[in-house]
């Protein structure tokens, strides 16, 4: 066997990056992300230094370690979900390596060790190590504190390798999210301390350091399972094996009555049902439904109607903002084929518009549990939904005319992973989608009160529906005018 080390694996990844097309753009984005990473690490560092003093000021009678332990289950649960959506798992092109005299063990070890360099693995370290140092300088401590720190770091390592398995199974990620949501509801609304049980487990680790053996065994068990899991994938014909799969969304006959419009709607629904990237973006839109919990449950936000309108727009327009902003990029791989057909451009745009409108209605219905926070909150949500339905959907559709960045459907990328889909134009078009409803509410609210602001949102949405034909014609002209620029941009990649 040839000598192949982890360093060689890093060298291959480096060569692959600099030999790829548009590597300059990717490098610029990575530099920007690098500055953001340094900023957040510095923020977490100051957080770690300040935790001790914050606890001493707010709850002086409580041990700072026990205070931190109460929130660790939330942190690791949310971290696991963010890793699933954001973390870019290390990828190695194994075909050139398997035909070389290189051990499979070395290839797997390289992939696993590269994953340890993830940004998420540094966050607990830059928080807990400064916290431990500050705690040691101010309190009489023993080695038990550092055993606790090491144990918590091992849990983060478990998450790092666990995400490999979760990445292959969306049900696990959804289950983690629902369990956290249910546990938080039982704990803070019903008063049943389900999540406090995990806090007591972390306290036990601090009080009985020998219990770290359990975490070590679990960590090495996950590492071994991950090792054998990856090793089983190392076959040249692994990607060519045929699996019998049920064709999802093959019928959808209910849309046949709509003619060409129904054909386009069926095409979009099939895209969502069959494509991983589209499903992940839709799931992100679904998460926006819970955006209101952050604002509607805090007194500081309840005193600001502007923030409540902001939350209402996101809660009812999550799918519209996440999926709709990539129109027509979802069809980029066959956009030239569509433009060669004898089909009305108007019908193509209407199908996208109706899909976004339908998503707003569904989001409003799913937001009915917010009645728990009062009738005024529900009134804001309904008014924002009417605005998104009648005006926000048109703004999103119009912004798509300037979106010439393709979406690669044949790449199993995560929802935030494809850097080629980053578009400054779409980022700028996000502002009117958010700022306009706030202004429409605030101007009449400032002079005539809350009811006038709500009426302003509703009337703006209804005006959008009233002038639907005029708006669609204007949007169609913009798409037609920029059609060849869009085709050229889609073909370049």
RORO-643862 format. One record per residue (C-alpha): residue in three letters; z, y, x. Coordinates in nm, 3 decimals, padded with zeros to 5 digits. Example, Ala and Ser with C-alpha at 12.3 -4.5 7.8 and 13.67 -1.06 7.14 Angstrom:
<atom ALA, <00.780, -00.450, 01.230>>
<atom SER, <00.714, -00.106, 01.367>>
//
This chain:
<atom UNK, <00.000, 00.000, 00.000>>
<atom UNK, <-00.081, 00.350, 00.120>>
<atom UNK, <00.200, 00.598, 00.168>>
<atom UNK, <00.212, 00.820, -00.140>>
<atom UNK, <00.510, 01.049, -00.186>>
<atom UNK, <00.626, 01.301, -00.441>>
<atom UNK, <00.499, 01.575, -00.209>>
<atom UNK, <00.151, 01.423, -00.232>>
<atom UNK, <00.181, 01.435, -00.612>>
<atom UNK, <00.260, 01.807, -00.595>>
<atom UNK, <-00.034, 01.864, -00.358>>
<atom UNK, <-00.272, 01.692, -00.599>>
<atom UNK, <-00.146, 01.905, -00.887>>
<atom UNK, <-00.197, 02.218, -00.678>>
<atom UNK, <-00.556, 02.123, -00.589>>
<atom UNK, <-00.633, 02.037, -00.951>>
<atom UNK, <-00.506, 02.379, -01.063>>
<atom UNK, <-00.708, 02.584, -00.813>>
<atom UNK, <-01.025, 02.380, -00.866>>
<atom UNK, <-01.016, 02.416, -01.244>>
<atom UNK, <-01.242, 02.671, -01.420>>
<atom UNK, <-01.086, 03.011, -01.495>>
<atom UNK, <-00.798, 02.937, -01.258>>
<atom UNK, <-00.763, 03.310, -01.188>>
<atom UNK, <-00.676, 03.379, -01.552>>
<atom UNK, <-00.434, 03.086, -01.558>>
<atom UNK, <-00.275, 03.211, -01.235>>
<atom UNK, <-00.229, 03.560, -01.381>>
<atom UNK, <-00.066, 03.413, -01.693>>
<atom UNK, <00.160, 03.195, -01.478>>
<atom UNK, <00.268, 03.497, -01.275>>
<atom UNK, <00.350, 03.681, -01.596>>
<atom UNK, <00.543, 03.379, -01.723>>
<atom UNK, <00.718, 03.360, -01.385>>
<atom UNK, <00.849, 03.715, -01.423>>
<atom UNK, <00.969, 03.631, -01.774>>
<atom UNK, <01.144, 03.320, -01.642>>
<atom UNK, <01.320, 03.523, -01.372>>
<atom UNK, <01.426, 03.780, -01.630>>
<atom UNK, <01.575, 03.519, -01.862>>
<atom UNK, <01.744, 03.334, -01.575>>
<atom UNK, <01.905, 03.663, -01.467>>
<atom UNK, <02.018, 03.722, -01.827>>
<atom UNK, <02.167, 03.372, -01.846>>
<atom UNK, <02.335, 03.428, -01.509>>
<atom UNK, <02.512, 03.739, -01.639>>
<atom UNK, <02.599, 03.547, -01.955>>
<atom UNK, <02.761, 03.274, -01.746>>
<atom UNK, <02.962, 03.533, -01.554>>
<atom UNK, <03.072, 03.711, -01.871>>
<atom UNK, <03.162, 03.415, -02.095>>
<atom UNK, <03.516, 03.393, -01.960>>
<atom UNK, <03.588, 03.762, -02.021>>
<atom UNK, <03.424, 03.752, -02.366>>
<atom UNK, <03.646, 03.463, -02.473>>
<atom UNK, <03.957, 03.631, -02.329>>
<atom UNK, <03.880, 03.943, -02.530>>
<atom UNK, <03.786, 03.781, -02.861>>
<atom UNK, <04.011, 03.470, -02.874>>
<atom UNK, <04.270, 03.512, -02.595>>
<atom UNK, <04.478, 03.215, -02.716>>
<atom UNK, <04.193, 02.963, -02.678>>
<atom UNK, <04.088, 02.783, -02.363>>
<atom UNK, <03.744, 02.920, -02.264>>
<atom UNK, <03.618, 02.567, -02.194>>
<atom UNK, <03.711, 02.451, -02.544>>
<atom UNK, <03.543, 02.761, -02.687>>
<atom UNK, <03.218, 02.676, -02.504>>
<atom UNK, <03.241, 02.313, -02.615>>
<atom UNK, <03.221, 02.416, -02.981>>
<atom UNK, <02.868, 02.551, -02.928>>
<atom UNK, <02.728, 02.289, -02.688>>
<atom UNK, <02.599, 02.064, -02.967>>
<atom UNK, <02.399, 02.358, -03.109>>
<atom UNK, <02.263, 02.442, -02.766>>
<atom UNK, <02.148, 02.091, -02.680>>
<atom UNK, <02.002, 02.031, -03.027>>
<atom UNK, <01.802, 02.355, -03.018>>
<atom UNK, <01.707, 02.290, -02.655>>
<atom UNK, <01.564, 01.952, -02.749>>
<atom UNK, <01.353, 02.107, -03.024>>
<atom UNK, <01.228, 02.388, -02.797>>
<atom UNK, <01.145, 02.134, -02.525>>
<atom UNK, <00.937, 01.942, -02.779>>
<atom UNK, <00.729, 02.246, -02.875>>
<atom UNK, <00.721, 02.440, -02.548>>
<atom UNK, <00.792, 02.224, -02.244>>
<atom UNK, <00.474, 02.135, -02.057>>
<atom UNK, <00.527, 01.774, -01.952>>
<atom UNK, <00.387, 01.685, -01.608>>
<atom UNK, <00.043, 01.528, -01.632>>
<atom UNK, <-00.116, 01.313, -01.363>>
<atom UNK, <-00.476, 01.196, -01.366>>
<atom UNK, <-00.407, 00.833, -01.290>>
<atom UNK, <-00.762, 00.698, -01.283>>
<atom UNK, <-00.839, 00.810, -00.924>>
<atom UNK, <-00.496, 00.688, -00.810>>
<atom UNK, <-00.506, 00.341, -00.966>>
<atom UNK, <-00.820, 00.245, -00.776>>
<atom UNK, <-00.645, 00.340, -00.450>>
<atom UNK, <-00.388, 00.126, -00.265>>
<atom UNK, <-00.103, 00.334, -00.409>>
<atom UNK, <00.206, 00.184, -00.568>>
<atom UNK, <00.255, 00.244, -00.940>>
<atom UNK, <00.622, 00.304, -00.868>>
<atom UNK, <00.533, 00.606, -00.653>>
<atom UNK, <00.309, 00.752, -00.924>>
<atom UNK, <00.580, 00.721, -01.191>>
<atom UNK, <00.847, 00.860, -00.960>>
<atom UNK, <00.627, 01.163, -00.890>>
<atom UNK, <00.582, 01.236, -01.260>>
<atom UNK, <00.953, 01.200, -01.337>>
<atom UNK, <01.068, 01.413, -01.044>>
<atom UNK, <00.819, 01.687, -01.127>>
<atom UNK, <00.969, 01.709, -01.477>>
<atom UNK, <01.308, 01.802, -01.326>>
<atom UNK, <01.166, 02.137, -01.216>>
<atom UNK, <01.142, 02.252, -01.578>>
<atom UNK, <01.284, 02.594, -01.667>>
<atom UNK, <01.510, 02.432, -01.927>>
<atom UNK, <01.690, 02.230, -01.660>>
<atom UNK, <01.792, 02.551, -01.482>>
<atom UNK, <01.943, 02.725, -01.784>>
<atom UNK, <02.268, 02.515, -01.805>>
<atom UNK, <02.309, 02.543, -01.428>>
<atom UNK, <02.280, 02.923, -01.410>>
<atom UNK, <02.525, 02.953, -01.702>>
<atom UNK, <02.786, 02.688, -01.622>>
<atom UNK, <02.816, 02.724, -01.244>>
<atom UNK, <02.899, 03.101, -01.258>>
<atom UNK, <03.128, 03.031, -01.554>>
<atom UNK, <03.308, 02.764, -01.352>>
<atom UNK, <03.347, 02.996, -01.053>>
<atom UNK, <03.484, 03.283, -01.265>>
<atom UNK, <03.715, 03.045, -01.449>>
<atom UNK, <03.845, 02.904, -01.120>>
<atom UNK, <03.917, 03.253, -00.984>>
<atom UNK, <04.119, 03.352, -01.291>>
<atom UNK, <04.289, 03.030, -01.402>>
<atom UNK, <04.472, 02.746, -01.225>>
<atom UNK, <04.214, 02.466, -01.234>>
<atom UNK, <04.157, 02.122, -01.091>>
<atom UNK, <03.855, 01.906, -01.025>>
<atom UNK, <03.838, 01.830, -01.400>>
<atom UNK, <03.651, 02.157, -01.460>>
<atom UNK, <03.370, 02.064, -01.224>>
<atom UNK, <03.355, 01.709, -01.359>>
<atom UNK, <03.300, 01.871, -01.701>>
<atom UNK, <03.025, 02.096, -01.558>>
<atom UNK, <02.849, 01.798, -01.398>>
<atom UNK, <02.877, 01.601, -01.723>>
<atom UNK, <02.716, 01.881, -01.926>>
<atom UNK, <02.434, 01.904, -01.668>>
<atom UNK, <02.375, 01.531, -01.707>>
<atom UNK, <02.335, 01.582, -02.083>>
<atom UNK, <02.065, 01.840, -02.011>>
<atom UNK, <01.899, 01.581, -01.784>>
<atom UNK, <01.911, 01.330, -02.069>>
<atom UNK, <01.726, 01.581, -02.288>>
<atom UNK, <01.468, 01.626, -02.013>>
<atom UNK, <01.371, 01.259, -02.015>>
<atom UNK, <01.431, 01.208, -02.387>>
<atom UNK, <01.157, 01.459, -02.466>>
<atom UNK, <00.902, 01.213, -02.320>>
<atom UNK, <00.982, 00.973, -02.604>>
<atom UNK, <01.008, 01.246, -02.870>>
<atom UNK, <00.669, 01.380, -02.765>>
<atom UNK, <00.521, 01.052, -02.889>>
<atom UNK, <00.709, 01.060, -03.217>>
<atom UNK, <00.725, 01.372, -03.436>>
<atom UNK, <00.971, 01.202, -03.672>>
<atom UNK, <01.242, 01.214, -03.405>>
<atom UNK, <01.198, 01.589, -03.350>>
<atom UNK, <01.203, 01.656, -03.725>>
<atom UNK, <01.513, 01.437, -03.764>>
<atom UNK, <01.697, 01.633, -03.494>>
<atom UNK, <01.611, 01.960, -03.667>>
<atom UNK, <01.720, 01.837, -04.011>>
<atom UNK, <02.045, 01.690, -03.873>>
<atom UNK, <02.134, 02.021, -03.706>>
<atom UNK, <02.050, 02.213, -04.023>>
<atom UNK, <02.252, 01.974, -04.243>>
<atom UNK, <02.544, 01.973, -04.000>>
<atom UNK, <02.550, 02.352, -03.988>>
<atom UNK, <02.535, 02.370, -04.369>>
<atom UNK, <02.823, 02.125, -04.414>>
<atom UNK, <03.030, 02.299, -04.147>>
<atom UNK, <02.984, 02.665, -04.237>>
<atom UNK, <02.912, 02.649, -04.612>>
<atom UNK, <03.102, 02.346, -04.739>>
<atom UNK, <03.373, 02.351, -04.473>>
<atom UNK, <03.317, 01.989, -04.365>>
<atom UNK, <03.352, 01.983, -03.981>>
<atom UNK, <03.073, 01.741, -03.896>>
<atom UNK, <02.954, 01.919, -03.582>>
<atom UNK, <03.310, 01.986, -03.462>>
<atom UNK, <03.330, 01.616, -03.381>>
<atom UNK, <03.091, 01.669, -03.090>>
<atom UNK, <03.301, 01.962, -02.965>>
<atom UNK, <03.602, 01.730, -02.952>>
<atom UNK, <03.392, 01.487, -02.748>>
<atom UNK, <03.321, 01.756, -02.488>>
<atom UNK, <03.691, 01.845, -02.487>>
<atom UNK, <03.769, 01.480, -02.417>>
<atom UNK, <03.532, 01.493, -02.120>>
<atom UNK, <03.726, 01.792, -01.983>>
<atom UNK, <04.068, 01.636, -02.040>>
<atom UNK, <03.970, 01.285, -01.924>>
<atom UNK, <03.721, 01.312, -01.635>>
<atom UNK, <03.682, 00.934, -01.612>>
<atom UNK, <03.476, 00.954, -01.934>>
<atom UNK, <03.188, 01.095, -01.729>>
<atom UNK, <03.108, 00.732, -01.649>>
<atom UNK, <02.972, 00.700, -02.005>>
<atom UNK, <02.738, 00.996, -01.952>>
<atom UNK, <02.625, 00.860, -01.616>>
<atom UNK, <02.547, 00.523, -01.772>>
<atom UNK, <02.356, 00.691, -02.056>>
<atom UNK, <02.164, 00.911, -01.811>>
<atom UNK, <02.057, 00.625, -01.587>>
<atom UNK, <01.977, 00.417, -01.894>>
<atom UNK, <01.738, 00.689, -02.019>>
<atom UNK, <01.588, 00.722, -01.670>>
<atom UNK, <01.522, 00.348, -01.646>>
<atom UNK, <01.378, 00.334, -01.998>>
<atom UNK, <01.151, 00.629, -01.917>>
<atom UNK, <01.046, 00.467, -01.589>>
<atom UNK, <00.937, 00.143, -01.754>>
<atom UNK, <00.780, 00.332, -02.045>>
<atom UNK, <00.556, 00.534, -01.811>>
<atom UNK, <00.476, 00.235, -01.595>>
<atom UNK, <00.341, 00.051, -01.898>>
<atom UNK, <00.089, 00.333, -01.948>>
<atom UNK, <-00.062, 00.292, -01.600>>
<atom UNK, <-00.377, 00.097, -01.685>>
<atom UNK, <-00.736, 00.210, -01.653>>
<atom UNK, <-00.828, 00.087, -01.998>>
<atom UNK, <-00.520, 00.236, -02.166>>
<atom UNK, <-00.711, 00.533, -02.303>>
<atom UNK, <-01.001, 00.318, -02.420>>
<atom UNK, <-00.805, 00.069, -02.629>>
<atom UNK, <-00.913, 00.082, -02.990>>
<atom UNK, <-00.657, 00.113, -03.267>>
<atom UNK, <-00.728, 00.060, -03.631>>
<atom UNK, <-00.615, 00.373, -03.806>>
<atom UNK, <-00.632, 00.477, -04.167>>
<atom UNK, <-00.863, 00.774, -04.214>>
<atom UNK, <-00.638, 01.052, -04.342>>
<atom UNK, <-00.777, 01.295, -04.597>>
<atom UNK, <-01.098, 01.101, -04.659>>
<atom UNK, <-01.098, 01.160, -05.036>>
<atom UNK, <-00.969, 01.498, -05.157>>
<atom UNK, <-01.212, 01.467, -05.450>>
<atom UNK, <-01.019, 01.730, -05.643>>
<atom UNK, <-01.204, 02.000, -05.444>>
<atom UNK, <-01.553, 01.867, -05.518>>
<atom UNK, <-01.578, 02.079, -05.832>>
<atom UNK, <-01.561, 02.397, -05.621>>
<atom UNK, <-01.893, 02.320, -05.452>>
<atom UNK, <-01.944, 02.467, -05.104>>
<atom UNK, <-01.611, 02.650, -05.124>>
<atom UNK, <-01.434, 02.318, -05.189>>
<atom UNK, <-01.618, 02.161, -04.894>>
<atom UNK, <-01.476, 02.422, -04.657>>
<atom UNK, <-01.126, 02.388, -04.801>>
<atom UNK, <-01.143, 02.009, -04.758>>
<atom UNK, <-01.254, 02.061, -04.398>>
<atom UNK, <-00.948, 02.277, -04.323>>
<atom UNK, <-00.708, 02.035, -04.494>>
<atom UNK, <-00.852, 01.744, -04.297>>
<atom UNK, <-00.812, 01.947, -03.979>>
<atom UNK, <-00.442, 01.996, -04.052>>
<atom UNK, <-00.388, 01.632, -04.146>>
<atom UNK, <-00.575, 01.480, -03.852>>
<atom UNK, <-00.537, 01.713, -03.556>>
<atom UNK, <-00.217, 01.726, -03.352>>
<atom UNK, <-00.251, 02.089, -03.249>>
<atom UNK, <-00.317, 02.208, -03.603>>
<atom UNK, <-00.018, 02.013, -03.737>>
<atom UNK, <00.210, 02.161, -03.473>>
<atom UNK, <00.101, 02.515, -03.555>>
<atom UNK, <00.159, 02.445, -03.925>>
<atom UNK, <00.504, 02.309, -03.841>>
<atom UNK, <00.581, 02.631, -03.654>>
<atom UNK, <00.477, 02.818, -03.969>>
<atom UNK, <00.717, 02.598, -04.165>>
<atom UNK, <01.001, 02.695, -03.930>>
<atom UNK, <00.947, 03.058, -04.030>>
<atom UNK, <01.094, 02.965, -04.370>>
<atom UNK, <01.434, 02.952, -04.200>>
<atom UNK, <01.383, 03.290, -04.037>>
<atom UNK, <01.566, 03.459, -04.322>>
<atom UNK, <01.888, 03.272, -04.245>>
<atom UNK, <01.925, 03.480, -03.929>>
<atom UNK, <01.906, 03.809, -04.120>>
<atom UNK, <02.037, 03.730, -04.468>>
<atom UNK, <02.362, 03.576, -04.340>>
<atom UNK, <02.462, 03.866, -04.109>>
<atom UNK, <02.631, 04.178, -04.246>>
<atom UNK, <02.480, 04.398, -03.975>>
<atom UNK, <02.129, 04.316, -04.103>>
<atom UNK, <02.219, 04.339, -04.470>>
<atom UNK, <02.286, 04.710, -04.417>>
<atom UNK, <01.926, 04.768, -04.298>>
<atom UNK, <01.654, 04.722, -04.560>>
<atom UNK, <01.388, 04.755, -04.291>>
<atom UNK, <01.514, 04.440, -04.119>>
<atom UNK, <01.529, 04.258, -04.453>>
<atom UNK, <01.165, 04.346, -04.524>>
<atom UNK, <01.078, 04.226, -04.176>>
<atom UNK, <01.252, 03.895, -04.249>>
<atom UNK, <01.086, 03.864, -04.591>>
<atom UNK, <00.737, 03.907, -04.443>>
<atom UNK, <00.798, 03.634, -04.184>>
<atom UNK, <00.969, 03.399, -04.430>>
<atom UNK, <00.680, 03.402, -04.680>>
<atom UNK, <00.394, 03.448, -04.432>>
<atom UNK, <00.473, 03.196, -04.158>>
<atom UNK, <00.166, 02.979, -04.212>>
<atom UNK, <-00.054, 03.284, -04.264>>
<atom UNK, <00.058, 03.434, -03.931>>
<atom UNK, <00.051, 03.116, -03.722>>
<atom UNK, <-00.252, 02.932, -03.865>>
<atom UNK, <-00.447, 03.224, -04.009>>
<atom UNK, <-00.458, 03.424, -03.687>>
<atom UNK, <-00.671, 03.148, -03.528>>
<atom UNK, <-00.955, 03.186, -03.780>>
<atom UNK, <-01.239, 03.117, -03.697>>
<atom UNK, <-01.122, 02.969, -03.363>>
<atom UNK, <-01.023, 02.645, -03.540>>
<atom UNK, <-01.396, 02.582, -03.593>>
<atom UNK, <-01.498, 02.693, -03.241>>
<atom UNK, <-01.623, 02.348, -03.132>>
<atom UNK, <-01.877, 02.331, -03.415>>
<atom UNK, <-01.905, 02.700, -03.507>>
<atom UNK, <-02.266, 02.719, -03.386>>
<atom UNK, <-02.351, 02.424, -03.611>>
<atom UNK, <-02.197, 02.600, -03.913>>
<atom UNK, <-02.388, 02.920, -03.842>>
<atom UNK, <-02.719, 02.725, -03.833>>
<atom UNK, <-02.667, 02.592, -04.185>>
<atom UNK, <-02.798, 02.747, -04.505>>
<atom UNK, <-02.453, 02.833, -04.636>>
<atom UNK, <-02.311, 03.163, -04.764>>
<atom UNK, <-02.083, 03.326, -04.507>>
<atom UNK, <-01.883, 03.464, -04.801>>
<atom UNK, <-01.783, 03.112, -04.911>>
<atom UNK, <-01.668, 03.025, -04.559>>
<atom UNK, <-01.440, 03.331, -04.551>>
<atom UNK, <-01.313, 03.275, -04.906>>
<atom UNK, <-01.202, 02.923, -04.817>>
<atom UNK, <-00.986, 03.059, -04.533>>
<atom UNK, <-00.851, 03.334, -04.758>>
<atom UNK, <-00.754, 03.097, -05.040>>
<atom UNK, <-00.583, 02.861, -04.797>>
<atom UNK, <-00.366, 03.147, -04.668>>
<atom UNK, <-00.293, 03.270, -05.020>>
<atom UNK, <-00.190, 02.920, -05.127>>
<atom UNK, <00.044, 02.895, -04.828>>
<atom UNK, <00.216, 03.220, -04.932>>
<atom UNK, <00.277, 03.082, -05.282>>
<atom UNK, <00.420, 02.759, -05.140>>
<atom UNK, <00.643, 02.954, -04.899>>
<atom UNK, <00.774, 03.169, -05.183>>
<atom UNK, <00.862, 02.860, -05.389>>
<atom UNK, <01.033, 02.697, -05.090>>
<atom UNK, <01.230, 03.021, -05.037>>
<atom UNK, <01.406, 02.992, -05.376>>
<atom UNK, <01.728, 02.860, -05.210>>
<atom UNK, <01.775, 03.213, -05.072>>
<atom UNK, <01.907, 03.298, -05.420>>
<atom UNK, <02.234, 03.187, -05.263>>
<atom UNK, <02.242, 03.525, -05.082>>
<atom UNK, <02.195, 03.725, -05.402>>
<atom UNK, <01.932, 03.853, -05.642>>
<atom UNK, <01.848, 04.155, -05.424>>
<atom UNK, <01.751, 03.928, -05.130>>
<atom UNK, <01.534, 03.717, -05.359>>
<atom UNK, <01.368, 04.032, -05.494>>
<atom UNK, <01.275, 04.134, -05.139>>
<atom UNK, <01.130, 03.788, -05.068>>
<atom UNK, <00.917, 03.791, -05.385>>
<atom UNK, <00.792, 04.145, -05.315>>
<atom UNK, <00.699, 04.052, -04.957>>
<atom UNK, <00.525, 03.739, -05.087>>
<atom UNK, <00.314, 03.949, -05.327>>
<atom UNK, <00.225, 04.184, -05.041>>
<atom UNK, <00.125, 03.891, -04.816>>
<atom UNK, <-00.068, 03.730, -05.101>>
<atom UNK, <-00.269, 04.038, -05.194>>
<atom UNK, <-00.294, 04.237, -04.870>>
<atom UNK, <-00.151, 04.048, -04.571>>
<atom UNK, <-00.400, 03.762, -04.613>>
<atom UNK, <-00.692, 04.010, -04.601>>
<atom UNK, <-00.555, 04.174, -04.284>>
<atom UNK, <-00.517, 03.833, -04.119>>
<atom UNK, <-00.869, 03.731, -04.221>>
<atom UNK, <-01.011, 04.060, -04.090>>
<atom UNK, <-00.837, 04.017, -03.754>>
<atom UNK, <-01.012, 03.681, -03.714>>
<atom UNK, <-01.346, 03.861, -03.670>>
<atom UNK, <-01.219, 03.983, -03.332>>
<atom UNK, <-01.084, 03.644, -03.224>>
<atom UNK, <-01.337, 03.503, -02.977>>
<atom UNK, <-01.093, 03.269, -02.800>>
<atom UNK, <-01.167, 02.903, -02.884>>
<atom UNK, <-00.919, 02.632, -02.978>>
<atom UNK, <-00.977, 02.298, -02.809>>
<atom UNK, <-00.913, 02.039, -03.076>>
<atom UNK, <-00.976, 01.744, -02.844>>
<atom UNK, <-00.688, 01.846, -02.614>>
<atom UNK, <-00.346, 01.714, -02.708>>
<atom UNK, <-00.174, 02.039, -02.626>>
<atom UNK, <00.149, 02.174, -02.762>>
<atom UNK, <00.153, 02.463, -03.002>>
<atom UNK, <00.230, 02.717, -02.727>>
<atom UNK, <00.074, 02.539, -02.432>>
<atom UNK, <-00.296, 02.623, -02.434>>
<atom UNK, <-00.314, 02.940, -02.225>>
<atom UNK, <-00.683, 02.982, -02.305>>
<atom UNK, <-00.588, 03.060, -02.662>>
<atom UNK, <-00.388, 03.367, -02.556>>
<atom UNK, <-00.555, 03.675, -02.706>>
<atom UNK, <-00.438, 04.033, -02.655>>
<atom UNK, <-00.649, 04.138, -02.955>>
<atom UNK, <-00.461, 03.904, -03.186>>
<atom UNK, <-00.134, 04.030, -03.042>>
<atom UNK, <-00.235, 04.387, -03.132>>
<atom UNK, <-00.343, 04.280, -03.483>>
<atom UNK, <00.004, 04.134, -03.538>>
<atom UNK, <00.145, 04.487, -03.553>>
<atom UNK, <-00.019, 04.598, -03.882>>
<atom UNK, <00.076, 04.264, -04.039>>
<atom UNK, <00.442, 04.343, -03.968>>
<atom UNK, <00.460, 04.724, -03.955>>
<atom UNK, <00.246, 04.799, -04.263>>
<atom UNK, <00.473, 04.626, -04.519>>
<atom UNK, <00.776, 04.796, -04.362>>
<atom UNK, <00.606, 05.137, -04.398>>
<atom UNK, <00.488, 05.061, -04.752>>
<atom UNK, <00.849, 04.986, -04.844>>
<atom UNK, <01.024, 05.255, -04.641>>
<atom UNK, <00.825, 05.563, -04.749>>
<atom UNK, <00.900, 05.536, -05.126>>
<atom UNK, <01.246, 05.394, -05.048>>
<atom UNK, <01.330, 05.701, -04.839>>
<atom UNK, <01.258, 05.939, -05.127>>
<atom UNK, <01.315, 05.738, -05.447>>
<atom UNK, <01.539, 05.444, -05.356>>
<atom UNK, <01.528, 05.064, -05.331>>
<atom UNK, <01.338, 04.995, -05.653>>
<atom UNK, <01.058, 05.233, -05.549>>
<atom UNK, <01.022, 05.056, -05.215>>
<atom UNK, <00.996, 04.716, -05.382>>
<atom UNK, <00.745, 04.858, -05.630>>
<atom UNK, <00.541, 04.992, -05.336>>
<atom UNK, <00.514, 04.642, -05.186>>
<atom UNK, <00.416, 04.487, -05.519>>
<atom UNK, <00.156, 04.753, -05.602>>
<atom UNK, <-00.001, 04.725, -05.255>>
<atom UNK, <-00.038, 04.351, -05.302>>
<atom UNK, <-00.187, 04.396, -05.649>>
<atom UNK, <-00.429, 04.661, -05.519>>
<atom UNK, <-00.551, 04.411, -05.261>>
<atom UNK, <-00.626, 04.164, -05.540>>
<atom UNK, <-00.789, 04.434, -05.753>>
<atom UNK, <-01.026, 04.535, -05.473>>
<atom UNK, <-01.072, 04.176, -05.357>>
<atom UNK, <-01.452, 04.190, -05.381>>
<atom UNK, <-01.477, 04.515, -05.186>>
<atom UNK, <-01.242, 04.392, -04.911>>
<atom UNK, <-01.426, 04.061, -04.879>>
<atom UNK, <-01.762, 04.239, -04.845>>
<atom UNK, <-01.622, 04.466, -04.573>>
<atom UNK, <-01.473, 04.168, -04.387>>
<atom UNK, <-01.797, 03.972, -04.422>>
<atom UNK, <-01.995, 04.261, -04.270>>
<atom UNK, <-01.758, 04.269, -03.973>>
<atom UNK, <-01.792, 03.894, -03.918>>
<atom UNK, <-02.171, 03.916, -03.944>>
<atom UNK, <-02.181, 04.206, -03.699>>
<atom UNK, <-01.973, 04.018, -03.440>>
<atom UNK, <-02.115, 03.671, -03.511>>
<atom UNK, <-02.330, 03.646, -03.197>>
<atom UNK, <-02.052, 03.772, -02.970>>
<atom UNK, <-01.823, 03.509, -03.116>>
<atom UNK, <-02.087, 03.236, -03.072>>
<atom UNK, <-02.142, 03.340, -02.711>>
<atom UNK, <-01.769, 03.333, -02.636>>
<atom UNK, <-01.723, 02.992, -02.796>>
<atom UNK, <-02.016, 02.846, -02.598>>
<atom UNK, <-01.889, 02.971, -02.261>>
<atom UNK, <-01.597, 02.731, -02.269>>
//
